[in-house]
Amino acid sequence: MSSSAKTRKEAKQIAVADSISATKDKVEELRGVVENQRARKDEYAAIISQQADGKIYPYKSLPTFHAFDKVVHASCRVFL
């Protein structure tokens, strides 16, 4: 085998090894993403379950209509 053929073969082996390494790194990164998404899904499922059971109220922090009406009326007076 000529030295140039051997060099090309070695270069190809290095390129394949680099590609495999990059693919393994990407797989690990995607595993982390999947793990985070799974944890987020589980968290949301728990919240939804608690809402369905009546343990937590999703809109408790929003203003009531009464409070909203006061804001609207106050802002309307500015324009009158």
C-alpha positions as CSV (number, residue, x, y, z in Angstrom):
1,M,0.0,0.0,0.0
2,S,1.4,3.4,-1.0
3,S,2.0,6.0,1.7
4,S,-0.7,8.3,0.1
5,A,-3.3,5.6,0.2
6,K,-2.3,4.8,3.8
7,T,-2.6,8.6,4.7
8,R,-6.1,8.8,3.0
9,K,-7.2,5.7,4.9
10,E,-5.9,7.1,8.2
11,A,-7.6,10.5,7.5
12,K,-10.9,8.6,6.8
13,Q,-10.6,6.7,10.0
14,I,-10.0,9.9,12.0
15,A,-13.0,11.6,10.3
16,V,-15.2,8.6,11.1
17,A,-14.0,8.6,14.7
18,D,-14.7,12.3,15.0
19,S,-18.1,11.8,13.5
20,I,-18.9,9.0,16.0
21,S,-17.7,11.2,18.9
22,A,-19.8,14.1,17.8
23,T,-22.8,11.8,17.4
24,K,-22.3,10.4,20.9
25,D,-22.1,14.0,22.3
26,K,-25.3,14.9,20.5
27,V,-27.1,11.8,21.9
28,E,-26.1,12.7,25.4
29,E,-27.3,16.3,24.9
30,L,-30.6,15.1,23.6
31,R,-31.0,12.6,26.5
32,G,-30.6,15.6,28.8
33,V,-33.3,17.5,26.9
34,V,-35.6,14.5,27.0
35,E,-35.0,14.2,30.7
36,N,-35.8,17.8,31.3
37,Q,-39.0,17.6,29.2
38,R,-40.1,14.5,31.0
39,A,-39.6,16.3,34.4
40,R,-41.5,19.3,33.1
41,K,-44.4,17.1,31.8
42,D,-44.6,15.3,35.2
43,E,-44.6,18.7,37.0
44,Y,-47.5,20.0,34.8
45,A,-49.4,16.7,35.2
46,A,-49.2,17.1,39.0
47,I,-50.4,20.6,38.8
48,I,-53.3,19.7,36.6
49,S,-54.2,16.8,38.9
50,Q,-54.2,19.1,41.9
51,Q,-56.4,21.5,40.0
52,A,-58.8,18.7,39.1
53,D,-58.9,17.7,42.7
54,G,-59.7,21.2,43.8
55,K,-56.5,21.5,45.8
56,I,-55.2,24.6,44.0
57,Y,-57.0,27.3,42.0
58,P,-55.2,28.4,38.9
59,Y,-56.7,31.9,38.6
60,K,-56.6,32.9,42.3
61,S,-53.9,35.5,41.6
62,L,-55.9,37.2,38.8
63,P,-58.0,40.3,39.7
64,T,-61.7,39.7,40.3
65,F,-64.2,41.3,38.0
66,H,-65.0,43.8,40.8
67,A,-61.4,44.9,41.0
68,F,-61.2,45.1,37.2
69,D,-64.3,47.2,37.0
70,K,-62.8,49.7,39.5
71,V,-59.7,50.0,37.2
72,V,-61.9,50.5,34.1
73,H,-64.1,53.1,35.7
74,A,-61.1,55.0,37.1
75,S,-59.5,55.0,33.7
76,C,-62.7,56.2,32.0
77,R,-62.9,59.2,34.3
78,V,-59.6,60.3,33.0
79,F,-61.0,60.7,29.5
80,L,-64.3,62.4,30.5
